[in-house]
Amino acid sequence: MGATLTATSNLSRTKAETGIRGVLWFLYPLCVFLIYKQALHAISYTAANDGGPLVVLTMAAAIGLPLTGLAIMHWSLPAAFAGYLTIVIPPLITATGGLIHVGAQGGYWTMLAVSVPVVVFGGGAALSLSPGRVLLKAHRATALLLGIFVLAHLTNHLFALHSLAAHRAVQDALRVIYRNSIVEPLLVAALIAQALSGVALAWRGRYRQGFLNHVQAASGLFITVFLCSHVTATLVSGRALSHTETDFLFASGGPAGLLHSRGAVTLIPYYFLASVAFFTHAGGAMRRNLLRKRSPLANRVNAGVFALGVAVSILILAALCGIGGLSRGI
């Protein structure tokens, strides 16, 4: 009987320790958030004082801080959740600010601001009870439509390195298609379906193992939060409330670029990591499909798509920070 009591006592102690460790893991994203905010201030300060290489270093620090969440994901389920929360800090800050701005308008705008996170994450968690094959088919079908749109959108931004006129010409041509009265609602519907199915799949696979599987889930969650933020900023705050032209100048915080626009510095890690997350998620999906076919090229394709994403993200960030057409004002 004494042995039984001892065993029960040890089990209770183990559960208590596990629970405490689980709670403590969530101190990590809080600490990263506080340091991240200081890194953003450092970018503003070095840019205002002609910091030169220091600007690049502070930008790299701000971009790298959320990615440290990848280092803790394999420890336990609470650690994985804390890691995911760490990674989505940049879009979470921007999304929260955008939703507060929309909600402050009152009336149905407040209802919209509250419903966005509830529907996306609450609905996604509820959908996780659906059959896995159904979720995968919905996710892949909407990913194809959104992937084409995002690639066109990112390519459009690359033209800003040449000139704002070139960017505007490509943008006007693309808007004939994606701002069509039929296509635009389809894109928004596909975005909602993509977000809901993505959250559901992430929740279903919460006990996943393997670094690349965690990267796949983390990049998908980053994209989900980013899209919630970006669509709120462009469709709701920009077009519906402010009646603002949501062009490249809107994205860059004005003609001075992200580095020299008050408040826009928070968008540097936000934009860069969003673009990287898109290519990372796409590369991970390609890898999984190739692994099913037992292709030896699976990891190489994944690495190649990721490298392409980093290169494209650097170029777009350079344009948004004032290099190219924005600096020349043409």
C-alpha positions as CSV (number, residue, x, y, z in Angstrom):
1,M,0.0,0.0,0.0
2,G,2.9,2.3,0.8
3,A,4.4,1.7,-2.7
4,T,1.0,2.5,-4.3
5,L,0.8,5.8,-2.3
6,T,4.3,6.7,-3.3
7,A,3.6,5.9,-7.0
8,T,0.4,8.0,-6.9
9,S,2.3,10.9,-5.2
10,N,5.1,10.7,-7.8
11,L,2.5,10.7,-10.7
12,S,0.7,13.8,-9.2
13,R,4.0,15.6,-8.8
14,T,5.0,14.8,-12.4
15,K,1.7,16.1,-13.7
16,A,2.1,19.3,-11.6
17,E,5.6,19.8,-12.9
18,T,4.4,19.2,-16.5
19,G,1.6,21.7,-16.1
20,I,4.0,24.3,-14.6
21,R,6.5,23.8,-17.5
22,G,3.6,24.1,-20.0
23,V,2.6,27.5,-18.6
24,L,6.2,28.7,-18.4
25,W,6.7,28.0,-22.1
26,F,4.4,30.8,-22.9
27,L,6.7,33.3,-21.2
28,Y,9.0,32.8,-24.2
29,P,6.8,34.5,-26.8
30,L,6.1,37.3,-24.2
31,C,9.9,37.9,-23.8
32,V,10.4,37.8,-27.6
33,F,7.6,40.3,-28.1
34,L,9.2,42.7,-25.7
35,I,12.6,42.4,-27.3
36,Y,11.0,42.6,-30.8
37,K,9.4,45.9,-29.9
38,Q,12.8,47.3,-28.9
39,A,14.4,46.0,-32.1
40,L,11.7,47.9,-34.1
41,H,12.6,51.1,-32.2
42,A,16.3,50.4,-33.0
43,I,15.5,50.3,-36.7
44,S,13.7,53.7,-36.5
45,Y,16.6,55.2,-34.5
46,T,19.4,53.9,-36.8
47,A,17.5,54.9,-39.9
48,A,16.9,58.4,-38.6
49,N,20.5,58.8,-37.7
50,D,22.0,57.4,-40.9
51,G,23.1,54.2,-39.3
52,G,24.2,52.6,-42.5
53,P,25.1,48.9,-41.7
54,L,23.5,49.2,-38.3
55,V,20.1,49.6,-40.1
56,V,20.6,46.3,-41.8
57,L,21.7,44.6,-38.6
58,T,18.7,45.9,-36.6
59,M,16.4,44.8,-39.5
60,A,18.0,41.4,-39.5
61,A,17.5,41.2,-35.7
62,A,13.9,42.1,-35.9
63,I,13.2,39.6,-38.6
64,G,15.2,36.8,-36.9
65,L,13.6,37.2,-33.4
66,P,10.2,35.6,-34.3
67,L,12.0,32.8,-36.1
68,T,13.5,31.6,-32.8
69,G,10.2,30.0,-32.1
70,L,11.2,27.2,-34.4
71,A,13.9,26.2,-31.9
72,I,11.5,25.3,-29.1
73,M,8.7,23.5,-31.0
74,H,10.0,20.0,-30.7
75,W,10.1,19.9,-26.9
76,S,6.4,19.4,-26.1
77,L,2.9,20.4,-27.2
78,P,2.9,23.6,-25.0
79,A,6.3,24.4,-26.4
80,A,5.0,23.9,-30.0
81,F,2.1,26.3,-29.3
82,A,4.5,28.8,-27.7
83,G,6.7,28.5,-30.8
84,Y,3.9,29.1,-33.2
85,L,2.8,32.1,-31.2
86,T,6.4,33.5,-31.3
87,I,6.5,33.2,-35.0
88,V,3.3,35.0,-35.7
89,I,4.2,38.0,-33.5
90,P,4.8,40.4,-36.5
91,P,1.4,39.9,-38.2
92,L,-0.3,39.5,-34.9
93,I,0.8,43.0,-33.8
94,T,-0.3,44.5,-37.1
95,A,-3.6,42.6,-37.2
96,T,-4.5,43.6,-33.7
97,G,-3.8,47.3,-34.5
98,G,-5.9,47.1,-37.6
99,L,-8.8,45.3,-36.0
100,I,-8.8,47.8,-33.1
101,H,-8.9,50.7,-35.6
102,V,-11.9,49.0,-37.5
103,G,-13.7,48.2,-34.2
104,A,-13.4,51.8,-33.0
105,Q,-15.7,52.8,-35.8
106,G,-18.6,51.3,-33.9
107,G,-21.7,49.5,-35.1
108,Y,-21.3,46.6,-37.5
109,W,-17.6,47.5,-37.9
110,T,-17.1,46.5,-34.3
111,M,-18.9,43.3,-35.0
112,L,-16.7,42.6,-38.0
113,A,-13.5,43.3,-36.0
114,V,-14.5,40.9,-33.3
115,S,-15.8,38.2,-35.7
116,V,-12.6,37.9,-37.8
117,P,-10.4,36.2,-35.2
118,V,-13.3,34.3,-33.7
119,V,-14.4,32.9,-37.1
120,V,-10.9,32.1,-38.4
121,F,-9.5,30.4,-35.3
122,G,-12.7,29.2,-33.6
123,G,-14.1,28.0,-36.9
124,G,-10.9,26.4,-37.9
125,A,-10.6,24.5,-34.6
126,A,-14.3,23.4,-35.1
127,L,-13.6,22.2,-38.6
128,S,-10.7,20.1,-37.4
129,L,-13.4,17.5,-36.5
130,S,-14.1,17.2,-40.3
131,P,-12.6,14.3,-42.3
132,G,-9.0,14.9,-43.1
133,R,-9.4,14.3,-46.8
134,V,-12.1,16.8,-47.1
135,L,-10.0,19.5,-45.4
136,L,-7.0,18.7,-47.6
137,K,-9.0,18.9,-50.8
138,A,-10.5,22.2,-49.8
139,H,-7.1,23.5,-48.7
140,R,-5.4,22.5,-52.0
141,A,-8.2,23.7,-54.2
142,T,-8.2,27.2,-52.7
143,A,-4.4,27.3,-52.5
144,L,-4.2,27.0,-56.3
145,L,-6.4,30.1,-56.8
146,L,-4.7,32.1,-54.1
147,G,-1.3,31.0,-55.1
148,I,-1.7,32.4,-58.6
149,F,-3.0,35.7,-57.2
150,V,-0.1,36.0,-54.6
151,L,2.5,35.2,-57.2
152,A,1.1,37.9,-59.5
153,H,0.9,40.3,-56.6
154,L,4.5,39.7,-55.6
155,T,5.7,40.0,-59.2
156,N,3.9,43.3,-59.5
157,H,5.9,44.6,-56.4
158,L,9.2,43.7,-58.1
159,F,8.4,46.2,-60.9
160,A,8.7,48.9,-58.2
161,L,12.5,48.4,-58.3
162,H,12.4,49.8,-61.8
163,S,9.9,52.6,-61.4
164,L,6.6,53.4,-59.7
165,A,5.2,53.9,-63.2
166,A,6.1,50.3,-64.2
167,H,4.5,49.0,-61.0
168,R,1.4,51.0,-61.6
169,A,1.1,49.8,-65.2
170,V,1.3,46.2,-64.2
171,Q,-1.0,46.8,-61.2
172,D,-3.7,48.4,-63.4
173,A,-3.5,45.4,-65.8
174,L,-3.9,42.9,-63.0
175,R,-6.7,44.8,-61.3
176,V,-8.8,44.4,-64.4
177,I,-8.8,40.7,-63.4
178,Y,-8.7,40.5,-59.6
179,R,-10.9,43.5,-58.9
180,N,-13.5,42.1,-61.3
181,S,-17.0,42.0,-59.6
182,I,-16.9,38.2,-59.9
183,V,-13.3,37.4,-59.3
184,E,-12.8,39.5,-56.2
185,P,-15.5,37.9,-54.1
186,L,-14.2,34.5,-55.2
187,L,-10.7,35.4,-54.0
188,V,-12.1,36.6,-50.6
189,A,-14.1,33.3,-50.3
190,A,-11.0,31.3,-51.2
191,L,-9.0,33.2,-48.6
192,I,-11.6,32.4,-45.9
193,A,-11.7,28.8,-46.9
194,Q,-7.9,28.6,-47.0
195,A,-7.6,30.2,-43.5
196,L,-10.3,27.9,-42.0
197,S,-9.0,24.7,-43.5
198,G,-5.4,25.7,-42.7
199,V,-6.1,26.3,-39.0
200,A,-8.1,23.0,-38.9
201,L,-5.2,21.1,-40.4
202,A,-2.7,22.7,-38.1
203,W,-4.9,21.7,-35.1
204,R,-5.4,18.1,-36.3
205,G,-1.6,17.7,-36.7
206,R,-0.7,19.4,-33.4
207,Y,1.2,16.2,-32.3
208,R,3.4,16.3,-35.5
209,Q,7.0,15.4,-35.4
210,G,9.9,16.6,-37.5
211,F,11.4,20.1,-38.0
212,L,10.2,20.5,-41.6
213,N,6.6,19.5,-40.6
214,H,6.7,22.2,-37.9
215,V,8.0,24.7,-40.4
216,Q,5.2,23.8,-42.8
217,A,2.5,24.4,-40.1
218,A,4.2,27.6,-38.7
219,S,4.5,29.2,-42.2
220,G,0.8,28.4,-42.8
221,L,-0.3,30.0,-39.6
222,F,1.9,33.1,-40.3
223,I,0.2,33.4,-43.7
224,T,-3.3,33.1,-42.1
225,V,-2.7,35.9,-39.6
226,F,-1.0,38.0,-42.3
227,L,-3.9,37.7,-44.6
228,C,-6.4,38.6,-41.9
229,S,-4.3,41.7,-41.2
230,H,-3.6,42.6,-44.8
231,V,-7.2,42.2,-46.1
232,T,-8.5,44.2,-43.1
233,A,-5.9,47.0,-43.9
234,T,-6.6,47.1,-47.7
235,L,-10.3,46.2,-48.1
236,V,-11.7,47.6,-44.9
237,S,-9.4,50.3,-43.5
238,G,-8.1,51.5,-46.8
239,R,-10.9,51.1,-49.3
240,A,-14.1,51.0,-47.3
241,L,-13.3,53.4,-44.4
242,S,-10.6,55.8,-45.7
243,H,-11.3,55.6,-49.4
244,T,-7.6,55.4,-49.9
245,E,-5.8,54.2,-53.0
246,T,-4.2,50.9,-51.8
247,D,-1.2,51.0,-54.2
248,F,2.6,50.7,-53.6
249,L,2.7,54.0,-51.7
250,F,0.1,52.7,-49.4
251,A,2.1,49.6,-48.7
252,S,5.4,51.5,-48.3
253,G,3.9,54.0,-45.8
254,G,4.4,56.9,-48.2
255,P,6.9,58.2,-50.6
256,A,9.7,58.1,-48.0
257,G,9.5,54.3,-47.7
258,L,9.2,52.0,-44.7
259,L,12.4,53.1,-43.0
260,H,11.5,56.8,-42.9
261,S,7.7,56.7,-42.5
262,R,6.5,57.1,-38.9
263,G,4.9,53.9,-37.6
264,A,5.6,52.0,-40.9
265,V,8.8,50.4,-39.5
266,T,6.7,47.6,-37.9
267,L,5.9,46.5,-41.4
268,I,9.5,45.5,-42.3
269,P,9.5,42.1,-40.6
270,Y,5.8,41.8,-41.4
271,Y,6.2,42.1,-45.2
272,F,9.5,40.2,-45.4
273,L,8.4,37.2,-43.4
274,A,5.0,37.0,-45.1
275,S,6.7,36.6,-48.5
276,V,9.2,34.1,-47.1
277,A,6.3,32.2,-45.4
278,F,4.4,31.9,-48.7
279,F,7.3,30.3,-50.5
280,T,8.2,28.2,-47.5
281,H,4.6,26.8,-47.3
282,A,4.5,26.2,-51.1
283,G,7.9,24.5,-51.0
284,G,6.8,22.3,-48.1
285,A,3.6,21.3,-50.0
286,M,5.7,20.4,-53.1
287,R,8.1,18.4,-50.9
288,R,5.3,16.3,-49.3
289,N,3.8,15.6,-52.8
290,L,7.2,14.5,-54.1
291,L,7.8,12.3,-51.0
292,R,4.5,10.5,-51.7
293,K,5.9,9.7,-55.1
294,R,9.2,8.7,-53.6
295,S,11.1,11.3,-55.5
296,P,14.7,11.9,-54.5
297,L,14.3,15.6,-55.4
298,A,11.8,16.4,-52.7
299,N,14.2,18.1,-50.3
300,R,16.1,19.9,-53.1
301,V,12.9,21.3,-54.5
302,N,11.9,22.5,-51.0
303,A,15.2,24.2,-50.5
304,G,15.2,25.8,-53.9
305,V,11.7,27.3,-53.5
306,F,12.7,28.6,-50.0
307,A,15.9,30.2,-51.5
308,L,13.8,31.8,-54.2
309,G,11.4,33.1,-51.6
310,V,14.2,34.7,-49.6
311,A,15.6,36.4,-52.7
312,V,12.2,37.7,-53.8
313,S,11.5,38.9,-50.3
314,I,14.8,40.8,-50.1
315,L,14.1,42.6,-53.4
316,I,10.6,43.5,-52.4
317,L,11.7,44.8,-49.0
318,A,14.4,46.9,-50.7
319,A,11.8,48.5,-53.0
320,L,9.5,49.1,-50.0
321,C,12.4,50.7,-48.1
322,G,13.0,53.2,-50.9
323,I,15.5,51.5,-53.3
324,G,14.5,51.9,-56.9
325,G,11.5,53.7,-58.2
326,L,10.4,54.9,-54.8
327,S,13.7,56.7,-54.2
328,R,13.6,58.3,-57.6
329,G,9.9,59.2,-57.3
330,I,9.1,57.9,-60.8
